[in-house]
Amino acid sequence: MQRLVVLLLSFFIPVSAFAADANNYKITYDGGSLQNIKSGNNAVLVIDPQNIHLERDKAEIISIPAASITEITYGQDVHRRIGAAIGLAVVSFGVGGLMALTKSKKHFVGVTWADGEKKGGFAMQCDKNEYRGILAALQGVSGKKVVDSEAMTVKN
C-alpha cells in the first residue's frame, strides 16, 4: 500500500508543478495611461508570444500586441528601512540600529507602446524573484532591448 501511495505521489506532484502557467506574473500597477486600474492595485501580467495582457480579478484590463511595444525600461528604488528600525529600537536599541543599516529594493518595469492611433504606457512594481523573468519575457516577445533607467542621462 505504501508503495502505491509513493508511486502516485511521485507522479502527481511533478505534474501539478508543471501545470502552473509560467508566463503569469503577479505585479503591482504603479501608474500610467490605463483607465481601468488605480495605482497600487495588484494585477497579473500575462505574456504570450503575440500579446501582453494585464488582468485584475480575472478580468482583462488591456491587451497589447507584442509587436507594438516601443520601449521597455527597468529601474530600482532603494531606501533604508528607517521606520522599521525606529520601531525595533523601542524594544531593543541594538537590533534597531542593525535594522537601520539594511536596505530595501523595489523593482520597477515600464512598458510603452504605439499601435496605430493607440499609444500608452504604464509602470509596474515586480517581485524581486520575478522581475528578471518579466524583463526577459518582454524582451523576447517584443524584440526590444531593456533600457536601464539608472543609466539614462537627462539633458536640459
N, C-alpha and C positions, 0 to 999 in steps of 0.2 A: 504494500500500500504506500509506503514512504517513497519507494522508487517511482511510482506512478505520479505522486504529487510533485516530486522533484523534476520529473520529466515534463509535466505540464507547465510548471512554473518556469523552467528553463526555456520553454518555447514561447509562452505568452508575455513574459516580461520584456524580452528584446523586441517583440512585435509591437507592443504598446509604446515602446520608446521611439520606434521609427514612425509610428502613426501620427505623431505631432508634426505640424507643418513648420518646417524650418524657416520659412520666409515671412513669418508673422513676428513683429517686434512690438513690445509694449513701449510706448513713448508718452511724453507729456507735451502737449501743444504749448508753445511759448509765445506765439503771436504770428501775425501775417495777414494775408488778404482773404482768408477764409471767413465766411459769414456765419456758418452753422456751428461754430465751436468757439469757446472762450479760452483765453489764455489761462493756463494752469489746469485745464481739463485733461484727463487721461484718455488715450486713444490707442488704436492698434494700427501700425503701418504694415501693409501687405504689399510685398514686392513680387511681381511675376514678370516674365520676360517682355511683355508688351506694355504693361500698365503698372502704376504705383497707386495704391488705394489707401485712403485714410478712413478708418472706421471708428465709430463710437457707439457703444451699446448695440453692436451687431448691425448698425445702420451705416451705410456708406455716406461719408461727408463729401468726398471728391475722388475722382479717378483721373489721373494724369497720365497721358501717353508717355512712355519712357523716351521716345524719340524727341519729344518737345522740351525736355529738360535742358536749360541753358547753363546752369551753374549749380554746383554742389559745394557748400562751404562747411568748414569744421572749426570749432573754437572751444575753449575751456574757460570756466570761471573758477578760479582758485581763491579760497579765502580761509582764514584761520577760524577755528571753532571757539570764538571768544565767549559766546553765550553759554555754551555747554561747560566751558572752563569755569565761568563765574558760578554756575550752579553747583559744580562739583567742589569748588573752593569753599563753599559754605560748609560742606560736610568734611572735606579733607583738603587742606591747603596744598599739600604735596601733589595729590592726584590732580587737582585743579590746575596747578602750574604745569604739570606734564601735558594735560589736555590742551592747554593754550599753545603748545608747540606743534600740535598736529594740524594738518591742513585737510580741507575738503575740496574735491574737484567735481564740477558738474560739466558734462559733455554735451555740446550743442551742435546740431547739424541743421544746415539751412538748404532749402531747395527752391530754385526759381525756375519758371517755365514760361514758354510762349508758344501757344498752339493757335495759330491764326490770329484772331482778334482777342482770344482769351489769354491774358497774361496774369501772373501772380507769383506768389512765393510765401513760404512760411518757415518758421524755425521751430525745432523740436528739441526737447531735452531727452537724452538717451541714457539708458542704464550703462554703468561702467563696464559691464560684461558684454554688452551688445553693440556698442557704438562702432566698433571696428567691423563687425558683420554688416551693419547697416551701410556704412561707407563703402565697403567692398561690393555689396549688392547693388547699391545705387550707381556706383561707377561702372559695374559690369553691364547693367541693362541700358544705361544712357550713353556709354562711351565717353563721358566727360571725366576729366581728372578732378580730384578733390582739391579745393583751394583752402589752404590753412589760413584762417583769418588772422592768426598771430603774425604771420609772415608778410601780410599785406601792409603797404605803407600808404598813408593818406597824404596827398599833396594838396596844399591850399593855393 
